[in-house]
Amino acid sequence: MERTFTAERAAHARVVAEAAGRRIGRPMAHPDDKIEYARLLKGQGFGYGEISAKTGIPKTSLHRYLQG
C-alpha cells in the first residue's frame, strides 16, 4: 500500500513541477547552444579535437551529437 502512495505522491510532484515550468528528469549534459556551435564548427571543417577544445564537450559526446 505504501508503494501506491509513494507513486501517487511522485506523480503529483511531477505534475506540479511541469505546471511551474520546471524541467523533469536528468539535467542536460551540454546546452543546446554549445551543440549548435559544435555543428557550425564541424560544417566549417574543424576536427573533433579542435571542436572539443573550443566547446568543452568531450569527443565521444561530439561523435554522438554530430553523427546525423
N, CA, C and O atoms as a CHARMM CRD file, in Angstrom:
* protein
*
  272
    1    1 MET  N      0.82300  -1.18100   0.00000 PROA 1      0.00000
    2    1 MET  CA     0.00000   0.00000   0.00000 PROA 1      0.00000
    3    1 MET  C      0.88200   1.26600   0.00000 PROA 1      0.00000
    4    1 MET  O      0.55500   2.26200  -0.64500 PROA 1      0.00000
    5    2 GLU  N      1.98600   1.20500   0.72500 PROA 2      0.00000
    6    2 GLU  CA     2.86900   2.36100   0.76600 PROA 2      0.00000
    7    2 GLU  C      3.47100   2.65700  -0.60700 PROA 2      0.00000
    8    2 GLU  O      3.69900   3.81700  -0.95000 PROA 2      0.00000
    9    3 ARG  N      3.72400   1.61800  -1.38500 PROA 3      0.00000
   10    3 ARG  CA     4.24100   1.83000  -2.74700 PROA 3      0.00000
   11    3 ARG  C      3.24800   2.62600  -3.58500 PROA 3      0.00000
   12    3 ARG  O      3.63700   3.49700  -4.36400 PROA 3      0.00000
   13    4 THR  N      1.99100   2.32900  -3.42300 PROA 4      0.00000
   14    4 THR  CA     0.96300   3.05200  -4.16300 PROA 4      0.00000
   15    4 THR  C      0.96600   4.52300  -3.76900 PROA 4      0.00000
   16    4 THR  O      0.91100   5.39600  -4.63400 PROA 4      0.00000
   17    5 PHE  N      1.03000   4.80200  -2.47500 PROA 5      0.00000
   18    5 PHE  CA     1.06000   6.18300  -2.00100 PROA 5      0.00000
   19    5 PHE  C      2.29700   6.91700  -2.50700 PROA 5      0.00000
   20    5 PHE  O      2.21600   8.08100  -2.90000 PROA 5      0.00000
   21    6 THR  N      3.42600   6.24500  -2.49700 PROA 6      0.00000
   22    6 THR  CA     4.66700   6.85600  -2.98100 PROA 6      0.00000
   23    6 THR  C      4.56200   7.18900  -4.46100 PROA 6      0.00000
   24    6 THR  O      4.96800   8.27200  -4.88300 PROA 6      0.00000
   25    7 ALA  N      4.02400   6.27400  -5.24800 PROA 7      0.00000
   26    7 ALA  CA     3.86300   6.51300  -6.68100 PROA 7      0.00000
   27    7 ALA  C      2.91100   7.67600  -6.93200 PROA 7      0.00000
   28    7 ALA  O      3.15000   8.49300  -7.82200 PROA 7      0.00000
   29    8 GLU  N      1.83700   7.75700  -6.15600 PROA 8      0.00000
   30    8 GLU  CA     0.88700   8.85300  -6.31500 PROA 8      0.00000
   31    8 GLU  C      1.52600  10.19600  -5.95600 PROA 8      0.00000
   32    8 GLU  O      1.31300  11.19000  -6.64900 PROA 8      0.00000
   33    9 ARG  N      2.31200  10.22600  -4.87100 PROA 9      0.00000
   34    9 ARG  CA     2.98700  11.46500  -4.48600 PROA 9      0.00000
   35    9 ARG  C      3.98400  11.89000  -5.54900 PROA 9      0.00000
   36    9 ARG  O      4.09200  13.07700  -5.85600 PROA 9      0.00000
   37   10 ALA  N      4.71200  10.94200  -6.11100 PROA 10     0.00000
   38   10 ALA  CA     5.69700  11.26200  -7.15400 PROA 10     0.00000
   39   10 ALA  C      5.00300  11.79100  -8.40700 PROA 10     0.00000
   40   10 ALA  O      5.47100  12.75200  -9.01600 PROA 10     0.00000
   41   11 ALA  N      3.89800  11.17200  -8.79200 PROA 11     0.00000
   42   11 ALA  CA     3.15400  11.62500  -9.96700 PROA 11     0.00000
   43   11 ALA  C      2.62500  13.04200  -9.74000 PROA 11     0.00000
   44   11 ALA  O      2.67300  13.88400 -10.63700 PROA 11     0.00000
   45   12 HSD  N      2.13000  13.28800  -8.54900 PROA 12     0.00000
   46   12 HSD  CA     1.62600  14.62700  -8.23100 PROA 12     0.00000
   47   12 HSD  C      2.75500  15.65700  -8.27900 PROA 12     0.00000
   48   12 HSD  O      2.56800  16.75700  -8.79900 PROA 12     0.00000
   49   13 ALA  N      3.90500  15.31200  -7.74800 PROA 13     0.00000
   50   13 ALA  CA     5.05300  16.22000  -7.76100 PROA 13     0.00000
   51   13 ALA  C      5.49300  16.53500  -9.18300 PROA 13     0.00000
   52   13 ALA  O      5.87100  17.66900  -9.47600 PROA 13     0.00000
   53   14 ARG  N      5.45000  15.54400 -10.07200 PROA 14     0.00000
   54   14 ARG  CA     5.80200  15.77500 -11.47900 PROA 14     0.00000
   55   14 ARG  C      4.82700  16.73900 -12.13700 PROA 14     0.00000
   56   14 ARG  O      5.23900  17.63000 -12.88000 PROA 14     0.00000
   57   15 VAL  N      3.53900  16.56800 -11.86900 PROA 15     0.00000
   58   15 VAL  CA     2.52100  17.44100 -12.45700 PROA 15     0.00000
   59   15 VAL  C      2.70900  18.86800 -11.95900 PROA 15     0.00000
   60   15 VAL  O      2.62700  19.81100 -12.74700 PROA 15     0.00000
   61   16 VAL  N      2.95700  19.04000 -10.67700 PROA 16     0.00000
   62   16 VAL  CA     3.15500  20.36900 -10.11100 PROA 16     0.00000
   63   16 VAL  C      4.40600  21.01800 -10.70200 PROA 16     0.00000
   64   16 VAL  O      4.38800  22.20500 -11.02700 PROA 16     0.00000
   65   17 ALA  N      5.48100  20.26100 -10.84400 PROA 17     0.00000
   66   17 ALA  CA     6.72600  20.80700 -11.40000 PROA 17     0.00000
   67   17 ALA  C      6.54000  21.21100 -12.85500 PROA 17     0.00000
   68   17 ALA  O      7.02900  22.26300 -13.26800 PROA 17     0.00000
   69   18 GLU  N      5.84600  20.39700 -13.63700 PROA 18     0.00000
   70   18 GLU  CA     5.60100  20.73500 -15.04000 PROA 18     0.00000
   71   18 GLU  C      4.74600  21.98300 -15.15000 PROA 18     0.00000
   72   18 GLU  O      4.98000  22.82300 -16.01800 PROA 18     0.00000
   73   19 ALA  N      3.74800  22.11300 -14.27200 PROA 19     0.00000
   74   19 ALA  CA     2.88300  23.29400 -14.28700 PROA 19     0.00000
   75   19 ALA  C      3.66900  24.55400 -13.93600 PROA 19     0.00000
   76   19 ALA  O      3.35000  25.64200 -14.41500 PROA 19     0.00000
   77   20 ALA  N      4.68500  24.40600 -13.11000 PROA 20     0.00000
   78   20 ALA  CA     5.52000  25.54400 -12.73500 PROA 20     0.00000
   79   20 ALA  C      6.58600  25.84300 -13.78000 PROA 20     0.00000
   80   20 ALA  O      7.32400  26.81900 -13.64800 PROA 20     0.00000
   81   21 GLY  N      6.67600  25.01800 -14.81100 PROA 21     0.00000
   82   21 GLY  CA     7.63400  25.25000 -15.88800 PROA 21     0.00000
   83   21 GLY  C      9.01400  24.68600 -15.63200 PROA 21     0.00000
   84   21 GLY  O      9.95600  25.03300 -16.34400 PROA 21     0.00000
   85   22 ARG  N      9.16100  23.83600 -14.64700 PROA 22     0.00000
   86   22 ARG  CA    10.45600  23.22900 -14.36700 PROA 22     0.00000
   87   22 ARG  C     10.64400  21.98300 -15.20500 PROA 22     0.00000
   88   22 ARG  O      9.68600  21.27200 -15.51200 PROA 22     0.00000
   89   23 ARG  N     11.89400  21.72400 -15.57300 PROA 23     0.00000
   90   23 ARG  CA    12.21400  20.54900 -16.37600 PROA 23     0.00000
   91   23 ARG  C     12.22800  19.31700 -15.48900 PROA 23     0.00000
   92   23 ARG  O     12.75000  19.34700 -14.37400 PROA 23     0.00000
   93   24 ILE  N     11.65100  18.23400 -15.99200 PROA 24     0.00000
   94   24 ILE  CA    11.57300  16.98500 -15.25300 PROA 24     0.00000
   95   24 ILE  C     12.66000  16.05200 -15.76800 PROA 24     0.00000
   96   24 ILE  O     12.90600  15.99200 -16.97300 PROA 24     0.00000
   97   25 GLY  N     13.30600  15.32900 -14.87400 PROA 25     0.00000
   98   25 GLY  CA    14.27700  14.32500 -15.28300 PROA 25     0.00000
   99   25 GLY  C     15.71200  14.78500 -15.12600 PROA 25     0.00000
  100   25 GLY  O     16.01400  15.78000 -14.46700 PROA 25     0.00000
  101   26 ARG  N     16.57200  14.02500 -15.75400 PROA 26     0.00000
  102   26 ARG  CA    18.00300  14.28000 -15.64800 PROA 26     0.00000
  103   26 ARG  C     18.36600  15.59200 -16.34100 PROA 26     0.00000
  104   26 ARG  O     17.83300  15.88600 -17.41100 PROA 26     0.00000
  105   27 PRO  N     19.25500  16.37900 -15.75800 PROA 27     0.00000
  106   27 PRO  CA    19.65800  17.63300 -16.39200 PROA 27     0.00000
  107   27 PRO  C     20.43600  17.37800 -17.69400 PROA 27     0.00000
  108   27 PRO  O     21.06600  16.33400 -17.86700 PROA 27     0.00000
  109   28 MET  N     20.37500  18.34300 -18.58300 PROA 28     0.00000
  110   28 MET  CA    21.10200  18.24700 -19.84100 PROA 28     0.00000
  111   28 MET  C     22.60400  18.30200 -19.55900 PROA 28     0.00000
  112   28 MET  O     23.06900  19.11500 -18.76000 PROA 28     0.00000
  113   29 ALA  N     23.34500  17.43400 -20.22000 PROA 29     0.00000
  114   29 ALA  CA    24.79700  17.40400 -20.02700 PROA 29     0.00000
  115   29 ALA  C     25.46100  18.59500 -20.70200 PROA 29     0.00000
  116   29 ALA  O     26.40500  19.17600 -20.16600 PROA 29     0.00000
  117   30 HSD  N     24.95900  18.95900 -21.89000 PROA 30     0.00000
  118   30 HSD  CA    25.53900  20.06100 -22.65600 PROA 30     0.00000
  119   30 HSD  C     24.40000  20.90800 -23.20100 PROA 30     0.00000
  120   30 HSD  O     23.45300  20.36800 -23.77300 PROA 30     0.00000
  121   31 PRO  N     24.47300  22.22600 -23.03600 PROA 31     0.00000
  122   31 PRO  CA    23.40700  23.10500 -23.51300 PROA 31     0.00000
  123   31 PRO  C     23.27100  23.05200 -25.04500 PROA 31     0.00000
  124   31 PRO  O     24.22800  22.77100 -25.76600 PROA 31     0.00000
  125   32 ASP  N     22.07000  23.32800 -25.50000 PROA 32     0.00000
  126   32 ASP  CA    21.79900  23.28500 -26.93700 PROA 32     0.00000
  127   32 ASP  C     22.64000  24.28700 -27.72200 PROA 32     0.00000
  128   32 ASP  O     23.02500  24.01000 -28.85800 PROA 32     0.00000
  129   33 ASP  N     22.92700  25.44000 -27.13600 PROA 33     0.00000
  130   33 ASP  CA    23.71200  26.42800 -27.87600 PROA 33     0.00000
  131   33 ASP  C     25.14400  25.95000 -28.12800 PROA 33     0.00000
  132   33 ASP  O     25.72700  26.26500 -29.16600 PROA 33     0.00000
  133   34 LYS  N     25.71300  25.19400 -27.18800 PROA 34     0.00000
  134   34 LYS  CA    27.05500  24.63700 -27.39600 PROA 34     0.00000
  135   34 LYS  C     27.03200  23.57500 -28.49600 PROA 34     0.00000
  136   34 LYS  O     27.96400  23.48800 -29.29500 PROA 34     0.00000
  137   35 ILE  N     25.98200  22.78000 -28.53800 PROA 35     0.00000
  138   35 ILE  CA    25.87300  21.73900 -29.56600 PROA 35     0.00000
  139   35 ILE  C     25.71300  22.37800 -30.94400 PROA 35     0.00000
  140   35 ILE  O     26.30200  21.91400 -31.91900 PROA 35     0.00000
  141   36 GLU  N     24.91800  23.43900 -31.02200 PROA 36     0.00000
  142   36 GLU  CA    24.76100  24.13900 -32.30200 PROA 36     0.00000
  143   36 GLU  C     26.07800  24.77100 -32.74500 PROA 36     0.00000
  144   36 GLU  O     26.40100  24.76700 -33.93300 PROA 36     0.00000
  145   37 TYR  N     26.83800  25.31100 -31.79700 PROA 37     0.00000
  146   37 TYR  CA    28.15200  25.87200 -32.11600 PROA 37     0.00000
  147   37 TYR  C     29.08600  24.77800 -32.62900 PROA 37     0.00000
  148   37 TYR  O     29.85900  25.00100 -33.56000 PROA 37     0.00000
  149   38 ALA  N     29.01200  23.60300 -32.02100 PROA 38     0.00000
  150   38 ALA  CA    29.83500  22.47600 -32.47100 PROA 38     0.00000
  151   38 ALA  C     29.45900  22.07800 -33.89100 PROA 38     0.00000
  152   38 ALA  O     30.33200  21.77300 -34.70300 PROA 38     0.00000
  153   39 ARG  N     28.15700  22.08000 -34.19700 PROA 39     0.00000
  154   39 ARG  CA    27.71300  21.75500 -35.57200 PROA 39     0.00000
  155   39 ARG  C     28.23200  22.78600 -36.56700 PROA 39     0.00000
  156   39 ARG  O     28.63900  22.44300 -37.67700 PROA 39     0.00000
  157   40 LEU  N     28.21200  24.04100 -36.16000 PROA 40     0.00000
  158   40 LEU  CA    28.72900  25.09900 -37.02300 PROA 40     0.00000
  159   40 LEU  C     30.21600  24.89100 -37.29500 PROA 40     0.00000
  160   40 LEU  O     30.66700  25.00400 -38.43500 PROA 40     0.00000
  161   41 LEU  N     30.96900  24.58800 -36.24700 PROA 41     0.00000
  162   41 LEU  CA    32.40500  24.35500 -36.41700 PROA 41     0.00000
  163   41 LEU  C     32.67000  23.14300 -37.30000 PROA 41     0.00000
  164   41 LEU  O     33.57800  23.16800 -38.13000 PROA 41     0.00000
  165   42 LYS  N     31.87900  22.07600 -37.12500 PROA 42     0.00000
  166   42 LYS  CA    32.04500  20.86800 -37.94600 PROA 42     0.00000
  167   42 LYS  C     31.77100  21.20200 -39.41100 PROA 42     0.00000
  168   42 LYS  O     32.46200  20.70800 -40.30300 PROA 42     0.00000
  169   43 GLY  N     30.76800  22.03600 -39.65800 PROA 43     0.00000
  170   43 GLY  CA    30.46900  22.46200 -41.02300 PROA 43     0.00000
  171   43 GLY  C     31.57000  23.28900 -41.64100 PROA 43     0.00000
  172   43 GLY  O     31.71400  23.31900 -42.86300 PROA 43     0.00000
  173   44 GLN  N     32.34900  23.96100 -40.81400 PROA 44     0.00000
  174   44 GLN  CA    33.46200  24.77100 -41.30000 PROA 44     0.00000
  175   44 GLN  C     34.72900  23.94500 -41.48700 PROA 44     0.00000
  176   44 GLN  O     35.75800  24.47100 -41.91000 PROA 44     0.00000
  177   45 GLY  N     34.65600  22.63900 -41.17000 PROA 45     0.00000
  178   45 GLY  CA    35.77500  21.75900 -41.43100 PROA 45     0.00000
  179   45 GLY  C     36.69800  21.49500 -40.25500 PROA 45     0.00000
  180   45 GLY  O     37.76100  20.90100 -40.43500 PROA 45     0.00000
  181   46 PHE  N     36.32900  21.91300 -39.07900 PROA 46     0.00000
  182   46 PHE  CA    37.16300  21.64400 -37.90300 PROA 46     0.00000
  183   46 PHE  C     37.05800  20.17200 -37.52700 PROA 46     0.00000
  184   46 PHE  O     36.03300  19.53700 -37.77200 PROA 46     0.00000
  185   47 GLY  N     38.11600  19.63000 -36.93400 PROA 47     0.00000
  186   47 GLY  CA    38.12600  18.24900 -36.47500 PROA 47     0.00000
  187   47 GLY  C     37.51900  18.14900 -35.07900 PROA 47     0.00000
  188   47 GLY  O     37.28600  19.15300 -34.40600 PROA 47     0.00000
  189   48 TYR  N     37.27000  16.90600 -34.66700 PROA 48     0.00000
  190   48 TYR  CA    36.63900  16.68200 -33.37500 PROA 48     0.00000
  191   48 TYR  C     37.50500  17.18500 -32.21700 PROA 48     0.00000
  192   48 TYR  O     36.97400  17.70400 -31.23500 PROA 48     0.00000
  193   49 GLY  N     38.81600  17.04000 -32.31700 PROA 49     0.00000
  194   49 GLY  CA    39.70500  17.51300 -31.26100 PROA 49     0.00000
  195   49 GLY  C     39.64300  19.01600 -31.09500 PROA 49     0.00000
  196   49 GLY  O     39.61000  19.52100 -29.97300 PROA 49     0.00000
  197   50 GLU  N     39.62700  19.73800 -32.21500 PROA 50     0.00000
  198   50 GLU  CA    39.54900  21.19700 -32.16500 PROA 50     0.00000
  199   50 GLU  C     38.20100  21.65900 -31.61500 PROA 50     0.00000
  200   50 GLU  O     38.12700  22.58800 -30.81100 PROA 50     0.00000
  201   51 ILE  N     37.14000  20.99300 -32.06600 PROA 51     0.00000
  202   51 ILE  CA    35.79500  21.34700 -31.58800 PROA 51     0.00000
  203   51 ILE  C     35.68500  21.08700 -30.09800 PROA 51     0.00000
  204   51 ILE  O     35.10700  21.88800 -29.36300 PROA 51     0.00000
  205   52 SER  N     36.23800  19.97100 -29.65200 PROA 52     0.00000
  206   52 SER  CA    36.20700  19.63100 -28.23300 PROA 52     0.00000
  207   52 SER  C     36.94200  20.68600 -27.40800 PROA 52     0.00000
  208   52 SER  O     36.48100  21.06500 -26.33200 PROA 52     0.00000
  209   53 ALA  N     38.06400  21.15100 -27.90100 PROA 53     0.00000
  210   53 ALA  CA    38.84100  22.15800 -27.18300 PROA 53     0.00000
  211   53 ALA  C     38.09200  23.49400 -27.11000 PROA 53     0.00000
  212   53 ALA  O     38.16600  24.19400 -26.10000 PROA 53     0.00000
  213   54 LYS  N     37.37700  23.84100 -28.17300 PROA 54     0.00000
  214   54 LYS  CA    36.66800  25.12400 -28.21100 PROA 54     0.00000
  215   54 LYS  C     35.37000  25.10800 -27.41200 PROA 54     0.00000
  216   54 LYS  O     34.99600  26.12300 -26.82400 PROA 54     0.00000
  217   55 THR  N     34.67400  23.96400 -27.38200 PROA 55     0.00000
  218   55 THR  CA    33.35800  23.90800 -26.73700 PROA 55     0.00000
  219   55 THR  C     33.38500  23.29000 -25.34900 PROA 55     0.00000
  220   55 THR  O     32.49300  23.55200 -24.54300 PROA 55     0.00000
  221   56 GLY  N     34.38400  22.48100 -25.05600 PROA 56     0.00000
  222   56 GLY  CA    34.42900  21.79100 -23.77800 PROA 56     0.00000
  223   56 GLY  C     33.60300  20.51700 -23.74900 PROA 56     0.00000
  224   56 GLY  O     33.42000  19.91800 -22.68900 PROA 56     0.00000
  225   57 ILE  N     33.10700  20.10400 -24.89300 PROA 57     0.00000
  226   57 ILE  CA    32.32600  18.86700 -24.99900 PROA 57     0.00000
  227   57 ILE  C     33.30000  17.74100 -25.35100 PROA 57     0.00000
  228   57 ILE  O     34.08000  17.89000 -26.29200 PROA 57     0.00000
  229   58 PRO  N     33.27900  16.63100 -24.63000 PROA 58     0.00000
  230   58 PRO  CA    34.19400  15.52400 -24.94400 PROA 58     0.00000
  231   58 PRO  C     33.98400  14.98400 -26.36500 PROA 58     0.00000
  232   58 PRO  O     32.88500  15.04700 -26.91500 PROA 58     0.00000
  233   59 LYS  N     35.06500  14.45600 -26.93900 PROA 59     0.00000
  234   59 LYS  CA    34.99400  13.94400 -28.31300 PROA 59     0.00000
  235   59 LYS  C     33.97800  12.82100 -28.46700 PROA 59     0.00000
  236   59 LYS  O     33.30800  12.73800 -29.49600 PROA 59     0.00000
  237   60 THR  N     33.85200  11.96100 -27.46900 PROA 60     0.00000
  238   60 THR  CA    32.87900  10.86400 -27.57400 PROA 60     0.00000
  239   60 THR  C     31.45400  11.40600 -27.65700 PROA 60     0.00000
  240   60 THR  O     30.62500  10.86700 -28.39000 PROA 60     0.00000
  241   61 SER  N     31.17100  12.46300 -26.91300 PROA 61     0.00000
  242   61 SER  CA    29.84200  13.08100 -26.98500 PROA 61     0.00000
  243   61 SER  C     29.65100  13.77900 -28.32200 PROA 61     0.00000
  244   61 SER  O     28.55900  13.75300 -28.89000 PROA 61     0.00000
  245   62 LEU  N     30.71200  14.40200 -28.82600 PROA 62     0.00000
  246   62 LEU  CA    30.61200  15.07300 -30.13100 PROA 62     0.00000
  247   62 LEU  C     30.25600  14.08100 -31.22900 PROA 62     0.00000
  248   62 LEU  O     29.45300  14.39300 -32.10800 PROA 62     0.00000
  249   63 HSD  N     30.83700  12.90100 -31.18900 PROA 63     0.00000
  250   63 HSD  CA    30.50800  11.88800 -32.19200 PROA 63     0.00000
  251   63 HSD  C     29.01200  11.58000 -32.15900 PROA 63     0.00000
  252   63 HSD  O     28.38300  11.40800 -33.20300 PROA 63     0.00000
  253   64 ARG  N     28.45200  11.51100 -30.96300 PROA 64     0.00000
  254   64 ARG  CA    27.02100  11.20700 -30.82700 PROA 64     0.00000
  255   64 ARG  C     26.16600  12.38500 -31.33500 PROA 64     0.00000
  256   64 ARG  O     25.17700  12.17600 -32.03800 PROA 64     0.00000
  257   65 TYR  N     26.54900  13.61400 -30.97800 PROA 65     0.00000
  258   65 TYR  CA    25.76200  14.77200 -31.37100 PROA 65     0.00000
  259   65 TYR  C     25.86200  15.10000 -32.85800 PROA 65     0.00000
  260   65 TYR  O     24.90100  15.58600 -33.45500 PROA 65     0.00000
  261   66 LEU  N     27.02800  14.83300 -33.45700 PROA 66     0.00000
  262   66 LEU  CA    27.28200  15.26500 -34.82600 PROA 66     0.00000
  263   66 LEU  C     27.16900  14.16300 -35.85500 PROA 66     0.00000
  264   66 LEU  O     27.49800  14.38700 -37.02000 PROA 66     0.00000
  265   67 GLN  N     26.72500  13.00300 -35.47900 PROA 67     0.00000
  266   67 GLN  CA    26.67200  11.89100 -36.43000 PROA 67     0.00000
  267   67 GLN  C     25.59700  12.08400 -37.50200 PROA 67     0.00000
  268   67 GLN  O     25.71700  11.54200 -38.60100 PROA 67     0.00000
  269   68 GLY  N     24.56200  12.84200 -37.19400 PROA 68     0.00000
  270   68 GLY  CA    23.44000  12.98500 -38.11700 PROA 68     0.00000
  271   68 GLY  C     23.58400  14.04500 -39.08700 PROA 68     0.00000
  272   68 GLY  O     22.69400  14.25200 -39.91200 PROA 68     0.00000
